[in-house]
Amino acid sequence: MNNEDTARYADIFAALGSEPRLEIMRLLFAAYPDAMNVGEIQEKLKIPNSTLSHHLEKLRIEGLVNSRKDKQFLWYSANAETMEDLLSFLSTGKAKRDRTFESISNISQQEGFMFERFFESIFEKIFGFTFGRFHLRGFERFTQKAITAISIAQSESRRLGHRYVGTEQILLGLVGEGSGFAAQFLSSVGVNLENAQIEVEKIIGRGRGLTPLDIPFTPRAKKLLELTVEESRKLGVNYIGTEHILLGLLKEGEGDRERGVGIKVLQNLGVDLVSLEQRLKRALT
């Protein structure tokens, strides 16, 4: 093991050995691959500007963040390659990235692939455990567009400052995906991302504070995803697409006195839920 490499990664761990810097890294990874400007980081973490600048500079020196400046703002983003190097070093004792680890930066930009799932899989390979995240049985059968919809749902939670993914964020994910079966059906009844976002915010408002990297599903959202798998099984197909997620959304809470927020959004937008479900089922059979 190269002593220079060991010293290099000891410095990286030392840079992370500060609560404010860990919070900065969590925030930047939550935004990854997008960047955040200093004002946005300061607003989220409530760290004095001079102190924040010190922490960001330390992270930049150690290669944990990238920075760029435009005419108005200084922008920072998480440096995924450094984290990949660190993981490879912990696994192999080598500073250079092992070829068995695909580039995080490339994988994170692939349509529909969630950075969190990749990060978890790497840790599972190295340490033999996962972070106990919610896993839906049959999730591996989700199509690329279905995974994209769930990824967008997580992004919508972050945009609204919420610490969970509910049925309303899943609805936004289906609409925001744009080209799947569900997006086309919802568009045909007048639901688009803009009017759906407005209705969601009217009902639940915006949250405050730091959104976790690992955003949990609400009980209703978990039930929706379970129904998604069930609807796929009933239709006799071996995959789960956005159309099945939409069916799960329409089925969730049936018979309850109170429906989920996702359904309330559709109702507020004037959608005939029964007609939509019937049309969707006819198209799938």
C-alpha positions in Angstrom: 0.0 0.0 0.0 1.4 3.4 -1.0 2.1 5.6 1.9 1.4 8.7 -0.1 -2.0 7.3 -1.0 -2.7 6.5 2.6 -1.8 10.0 3.7 -4.0 11.4 0.9 -7.1 9.6 2.0 -6.4 10.3 5.6 -6.6 14.0 4.7 -9.9 13.4 3.0 -11.3 11.6 6.0 -10.0 14.5 8.2 -11.8 17.0 6.0 -15.0 15.0 6.5 -14.4 14.8 10.3 -16.4 17.9 10.8 -20.2 18.0 11.3 -20.7 21.2 9.1 -18.7 19.7 6.3 -20.5 16.4 6.5 -23.8 18.4 6.3 -22.5 20.3 3.2 -21.5 17.0 1.5 -24.9 15.4 2.3 -26.6 18.5 0.8 -24.5 18.5 -2.3 -25.0 14.8 -2.9 -28.8 15.3 -2.5 -28.6 17.8 -5.3 -26.1 15.7 -7.4 -25.4 16.0 -10.3 -26.7 19.6 -10.1 -24.7 22.3 -8.4 -25.8 24.7 -5.7 -24.6 28.3 -5.2 -23.2 29.5 -1.9 -26.4 31.4 -1.1 -28.5 28.3 -1.5 -26.2 26.2 0.7 -26.2 29.0 3.4 -30.0 29.2 3.4 -30.4 25.5 3.8 -27.7 25.0 6.5 -27.8 28.3 8.3 -24.0 28.5 8.5 -22.5 32.0 8.7 -21.1 33.0 5.3 -17.5 33.4 6.5 -17.6 30.0 8.2 -19.3 28.4 5.2 -16.6 29.7 2.8 -13.9 28.2 5.1 -15.6 24.8 5.0 -16.2 24.8 1.2 -12.6 25.8 0.6 -11.4 22.9 2.7 -13.6 20.5 0.8 -12.4 21.9 -2.5 -8.7 21.5 -1.6 -9.3 17.9 -0.8 -11.1 17.4 -4.1 -14.5 16.5 -2.4 -16.3 19.3 -4.2 -16.0 21.1 -7.6 -16.5 24.8 -7.9 -17.2 27.2 -10.8 -18.0 30.9 -10.9 -20.3 32.7 -13.2 -21.1 36.4 -13.4 -23.3 36.4 -10.3 -22.6 33.2 -8.2 -20.1 30.8 -7.0 -21.4 27.2 -7.6 -20.4 24.0 -5.8 -21.1 20.4 -6.7 -20.1 17.0 -5.1 -17.1 15.5 -6.8 -18.3 11.9 -7.4 -15.0 10.8 -8.8 -13.2 11.5 -5.5 -15.8 9.4 -3.6 -15.3 6.6 -6.2 -11.6 6.8 -5.6 -12.1 6.6 -1.8 -14.4 3.6 -2.1 -11.9 1.9 -4.4 -9.1 2.7 -1.9 -11.0 1.2 1.0 -11.8 -1.9 -1.0 -8.5 -2.6 -2.7 -5.9 -0.4 -1.0 -5.2 1.3 -4.3 -5.7 4.9 -5.0 -6.6 4.5 -8.6 -10.1 3.5 -9.4 -10.7 -0.2 -9.8 -12.2 -1.1 -13.2 -14.9 -3.1 -11.4 -16.4 0.2 -10.2 -18.1 2.0 -13.0 -17.9 5.8 -13.0 -20.4 7.2 -10.6 -20.6 10.4 -12.6 -21.5 8.5 -15.7 -24.0 6.2 -14.1 -25.7 9.0 -12.3 -26.4 10.7 -15.6 -28.0 7.7 -17.2 -31.7 8.2 -17.7 -33.7 6.6 -14.8 -30.8 5.4 -12.7 -30.9 6.6 -9.2 -27.6 7.7 -7.6 -28.7 6.4 -4.2 -29.1 2.8 -5.5 -25.7 2.8 -7.1 -24.1 4.2 -3.9 -25.8 1.6 -1.8 -24.7 -1.2 -4.2 -21.0 -0.1 -3.9 -21.1 -0.2 -0.1 -22.8 -3.6 -0.2 -20.0 -4.9 -2.3 -17.3 -3.5 0.0 -18.9 -4.0 3.5 -21.5 -6.7 2.9 -24.4 -4.7 4.2 -27.0 -2.2 2.9 -28.3 0.9 4.6 -31.7 -0.7 5.3 -33.4 1.4 2.6 -36.9 0.5 1.5 -36.8 -2.3 -1.1 -40.0 -3.2 -3.0 -40.2 -6.9 -3.9 -40.0 -7.0 -7.7 -38.3 -3.6 -8.0 -35.8 -5.1 -10.4 -38.6 -5.6 -12.9 -39.3 -1.8 -13.2 -38.8 -0.5 -16.7 -36.3 2.4 -17.3 -39.2 4.8 -17.6 -40.7 3.6 -14.3 -37.4 4.0 -12.5 -37.1 7.5 -14.0 -40.5 8.4 -12.7 -39.5 7.3 -9.2 -36.3 9.2 -9.5 -38.2 12.4 -10.5 -40.6 11.8 -7.5 -37.5 11.9 -5.2 -36.3 15.1 -7.0 -39.8 16.7 -6.5 -39.5 15.9 -2.7 -36.2 17.7 -2.6 -37.5 20.6 -4.6 -40.4 21.1 -2.1 -38.1 20.6 0.9 -40.0 17.5 2.1 -38.4 14.6 3.9 -40.6 11.9 2.3 -41.9 10.6 -1.0 -45.7 10.4 -1.0 -48.3 9.6 -3.6 -48.3 13.2 -4.7 -44.6 13.1 -5.5 -45.1 9.8 -7.4 -47.8 11.5 -9.4 -45.4 14.3 -10.2 -42.8 11.7 -11.2 -45.2 10.0 -13.6 -46.1 13.3 -15.3 -42.6 14.6 -15.2 -41.2 11.5 -16.9 -42.9 12.8 -20.0 -42.9 10.0 -22.5 -44.3 6.9 -20.7 -47.7 5.4 -20.9 -48.8 7.2 -17.7 -47.6 10.6 -18.8 -49.5 10.3 -22.1 -52.7 9.2 -20.4 -52.5 12.0 -17.8 -51.7 14.5 -20.5 -54.9 13.4 -22.4 -57.0 14.4 -19.4 -55.3 17.8 -19.0 -52.7 16.9 -16.3 -49.3 18.4 -16.9 -46.3 19.0 -14.7 -47.0 22.7 -14.1 -50.6 22.4 -13.0 -49.9 19.2 -11.0 -47.0 21.0 -9.1 -49.2 23.9 -8.3 -51.9 21.7 -6.9 -49.4 19.7 -4.8 -48.0 22.8 -3.3 -51.4 24.2 -2.6 -52.3 21.0 -0.6 -49.1 20.3 1.3 -47.0 23.5 1.0 -43.2 23.5 1.2 -41.0 22.0 3.9 -38.1 23.4 5.7 -34.6 22.2 6.6 -32.3 19.6 5.0 -33.9 16.9 2.8 -32.1 13.5 3.5 -30.2 11.8 0.8 -32.2 8.7 1.5 -35.8 9.9 1.2 -38.3 7.4 2.7 -41.6 6.4 1.2 -44.8 7.2 3.2 -47.0 4.3 4.1 -49.5 5.3 1.4 -46.7 5.4 -1.2 -45.4 2.0 -0.1 -49.0 0.7 -0.5 -49.2 2.3 -4.0 -46.0 0.5 -5.0 -47.3 -2.8 -3.7 -50.5 -2.3 -5.7 -48.3 -1.5 -8.7 -46.7 -5.0 -8.5 -50.1 -6.6 -8.0 -51.6 -4.8 -11.1 -48.6 -6.0 -13.2 -49.2 -9.5 -12.0 -52.9 -9.4 -12.8 -52.1 -8.3 -16.3 -49.8 -11.2 -16.8 -46.6 -9.2 -17.7 -43.1 -9.7 -16.3 -42.3 -6.0 -16.1 -43.6 -3.0 -14.2 -44.1 0.2 -16.3 -45.4 3.7 -15.6 -48.9 2.4 -16.6 -48.8 0.0 -13.6 -47.7 2.7 -11.2 -50.6 4.9 -12.4 -53.0 1.9 -11.8 -51.5 1.6 -8.3 -52.1 5.3 -7.7 -55.7 5.0 -8.8 -56.3 1.9 -6.7 -54.6 3.2 -3.5 -57.0 4.2 -0.8 -60.1 2.9 -2.6 -62.8 2.5 0.0 -61.0 4.7 2.5 -62.7 7.8 3.9 -59.6 9.8 3.0 -57.7 9.3 -0.2 -54.0 10.0 -0.7 -52.8 13.5 -1.8 -52.0 12.2 -5.3 -55.7 11.3 -5.9 -56.7 14.7 -4.4 -54.5 16.5 -6.9 -56.2 14.6 -9.8 -59.6 15.4 -8.4 -58.8 19.1 -8.0 -57.7 19.1 -11.7 -61.1 17.7 -12.7 -60.0 14.2 -13.6 -62.7 11.6 -13.8 -60.9 8.8 -11.9 -63.3 6.0 -12.8 -63.1 6.9 -16.5 -59.3 7.2 -16.4 -58.9 3.8 -14.8 -61.3 2.1 -17.3 -59.5 3.7 -20.3 -56.2 2.6 -18.9 -57.3 -1.0 -18.3 -58.8 -1.2 -21.8 -55.5 0.0 -23.3 -53.6 -2.6 -21.4 -55.7 -5.7 -22.2 
